Amino acid sequence: MTHKFAFVAIIGQTNVGKSTLINRLVGQKISIVSPKVQTTRSRVRGVLTEKETQLVLVDTPGIFTPHRRLDRAMIDCAWTESEDADLQMLVVDAKKGLTEQDSQILKKINKPVIFVLNKVDLVQKNTLIAQLENLNQYKNITSVFCISATTGENVKELKDYLLDHAPNGHWLFSDDELTDLPDRLFCAEITREKLFLYLRQELPYQLAVEPVLFKEQSQSIRIEQNIIVSRLAHKSIILGKNGQMIKKIGQAARLEMTKQLGKKVNLFLFVKVRENWDDDIQQYNPWGLNFNV
């Protein structure tokens, strides 16, 4: 049997639904999701294998205007993954339509682009038609899909297209693997997702979650993580009054980890203050981010 294989880069601005889409395509949660922008910081690979074809779906950080080293590393990651991919998919929020930044992204891509208009369940049909008419000017768009990653509308059609257009090639993963993200990093991402969920405003962007211990025991998994912040005041917010906030975050993260790993999890969170943590190369290397951009 001839195998087919493709890297598929999923790119676009922040908060357009890239992570929700990759989770839908893979059929399981492998990338964290939150209503806040810039949730995805590094590339996350989901593996979709059907019959003779394997797709590696690369969830990339949202493209935005960078202001600090971490921002630059995230944007560099998105463009590097896009340039190296066999298939490139640009995801656009149907509620906003094709923005000037989307247009700039399209002009920068020098390969054929699969254009995906997401969240169509939230937009009236005549608005969609008007948006689609504006795409004729972009010659690198080879196909267009109107989907809802949340409800699954038209996602099967998109998946079938990707499978059909994968070139011949050897698989990189076994047919039962769903991601290349190690469990210890995936669990760190789950904790960061809960921090995004429970903490308001800008604080989630000022912290990192550092895996310390991931130890499988006979009946459970012991996980220790550091939540890294740059200010003592941030530590107090995460801990909350009488430790209630960190307890709430830990409980939510532990339940999610237990669900995803299929085994009881004992989670221990520690909040550490490290000034200028985002200038520490050790916060970049495990996630495949380029410290020197």
N, C-alpha and C positions, 0 to 999 in steps of 0.2 A: 504493500500500500504506500502511495506517495503522500508524504506529510506536507502540510502547509503551515507557515508560521509568519507572524507579523508583530512588530512593535507598533502600538497605536498610541500616539500622544494626544491627550485631551487637554487642550489649552483654552485660555479665555480670561476675561477679567475676574475679579474676586466676586464670590457670592452668586455665580450664575448657575450653580448646581452641578459642577463637575464631579464632586465627590459622591453626591447622591446618584449620579448617572453611573459611575463606575461600580458602585455597590449594587445597583440594579442589574447591570450587565453581568457581573460575576455571580450574582445570586446570593451574596452574603456580604455582611459589613466587613470591609477591609480598610476603609478610609473614614476618618472621623468627620462629623458633620455638625455645624452649628449655624444659627441665623446670622452670626456676625461675619464680617468680611475677613479675608486673610487667615482663615482657620487652617488651611493646609500650608505647611511650611516647607516640606521637602517632597521629593517625588515618592509616590506610593504605587507599587505595581500590583495589579490584580491579574490573575491568570484565568482565562476562559478557554476551556477545551471542549470541543464538540466534534465527534467523529474523527476525521483526519486532520482537523485544523486546530491550531492553538494560537490564541491572541494574548499578548501581554499588554494590558491596558494601563497606561501610565498617567496617574492623576498628578498634575503639576500644580505648583503654587499659582494663585491668581496673579495676572499681570497688572501692575499698578505702578505709580511713580515712587521710586525708592527714596528713602530719606536717611537710612543708616546702613551699617554693614550687613546686618541680617536681611534687610530688605533687598539689598543688591545681590546677596547670595541666593535668595528665593527667586528673583527674576532671572538670574543667570541659569538657575536650575531649570526653569520653565523653558527657556529658549534652547538650552543644550539638548534637553529631551526631545523637543520638537524637531530640531535639526537632524537628530540621529534616527528618528522614527521612520518606519516604512509607510505608515498612513498617519495623516494629521487631521485632527478633528477640532474645529473651533466651535465652542459652545457660547451662545449668546442668550441673554435674558429677554424673552419675548415681551415682558412688561416694559422694558426700557427701549427695546428695538436696537437697531444697529447704531451704536454711538460713534463718535469721532475716534475714540480709543480703539474700538473694534475695527474701524476702518484702517487705522495705523497698523494694527496687528496683521490684518489681511495683506496689506501692502508689503510688510516685512517678510512674510512667508514666501519663499521662492519655490515651493512645491505645490502640487494639487491639494486642495483643501476640501474636507467634508464639512459642510456648514450645518450646524445643529441649532435650531431655534427651540430653546427649552422653556418650560413653564407655560405652554400654550393653553393649558386648562384655565389659566387666569386672564386670558385675553380674548376679546371678541374676534369673530372670524374676519370681519372686514378690516380690522386692524392688522391681522396677520397677512392678509392679501396685500395690503399696502407695503408692509415691510418686505415681503418677498419680491415685489416688483423692483425694489431698490438694489437687488443683488446682481442685476444683469451687468453692471459696470465692472464687476470683479471677475476677471477671466480665469483666475486660478481656482474658483469654486467649481468643483466637478459634480457635486450632488448636494441636495438640500433635504433635510429631515425636520419635520415639526413634531416635537415630542413633549411629553411630560415625564421627567425622571421620577417624580414623586408618585404619580398614579400608574406609570408604566405604559401610557398611551404611545403607540407607534415605536416603542423601544425594541420590540422584536424585529421590526422591519429594519431598523438601524443595525441591530446585531447581525441579521442575515446578510446585510450588505457588507459589513466588515469581514465576516467569514468568507464570503464569496470572493472578496478582493485581496485576500492574503496570498502572497506569492509562495511558491514551493520552498520548503526549507525545513531544517531539523528543529524539533522541539527543544526548548531549554529546560522544561519542567515536566514532571510526571503528570499523568492525567488527573490525579486527585489533589494536586497542589492548587491553592487559590491565591497565594501571595508569596513574595519573597521577603516580606517584612518579618524579621524575627519576633517571636512572641514577647520578648522583653521590651522591644521598641513599640510594638503594637499596644501593649498595656500602658506604656508611658503616654502614648497618644490618647488612649481612653481617658486617662486622668486629666490630660490637657483639655480634652473635650468637655469634661465636667466643670473644669475651671472656667471655660468660656461660658458655660451654661449658667453658672451660679454667680459669677463675678460681673459687675457692671462696668460700663464705660471702657477705659483704655487699659485697665490692669492686666487682662489676659495677654496683651501684646508685650507686656513688660516682664514676662516670666518664662521659665523653661522647666520642663520636667525631665529629670535625669535618672535613668535606671541605675539602681545600686545593687540589687540582688533579685535573682529569679531562680528559685530553687524548688524543683519538683520533689514532693515527698510522696509517701505511699497513698495517702488519702486526700492530699491537698497540695496547693502551690503557695509558697511563701514569697511575697513580692515586697521589696523595699524600694521606695523612690524618694528622691529629693525634689522639692519644688523650689526652684531657684528664683530669687527676686533681688533687686538691686538696692532696695531701701527698707529700713526697719519698719516704716509706716505700712508698706505693702505686706510685710509679714503679719502685722497685727490685723489687717483686713482679712487675709486668708484664714487666719486662725479664728477670727470672730470672737464675740463675747463668750467667755467661758469655753472656748474651743468648739462652739456650735457649728461654725461655718466649715472648718476643716473636717469635722465629723460628718456633715451632710455630703460634702464632696467625696470623702472616702467611701461612704456607704454606697453612693451612686456608682462610683468607679468600680468598687468591688463586685456589685451585682452585675454590672456590664461584663466585667472580666470573667466572672463565673459562667455567665451565659455563653460568651464567645469561646472560652477554652474548654467548657464542658467538665469542669472540675472545681471543687471548692477552692476559693482563693482567700488567703489571709494577707491583707494589704496593710502596709505600714508607711505612712507619709510623714516626711520631715520637711519643715520649711527652713531654708538656709538663705542668709543674706550674703550676696556676693556682688559688690559694686562692679559695674562694667562686665557682667557675665557674658554679654553678647560680643565682647572682644576676646573671648577665650576660644581658641581653636578646637578644644575638646567638646564644645557645644555644637560644632559643625560636622566634624568628621563622621560620627556614627550615622548621621542622616544623609550623607552623600552630598553635602553642601560645600561649595568652594569658598574657603575662608578669605582668599586673596583677591576677590573681585572688587 
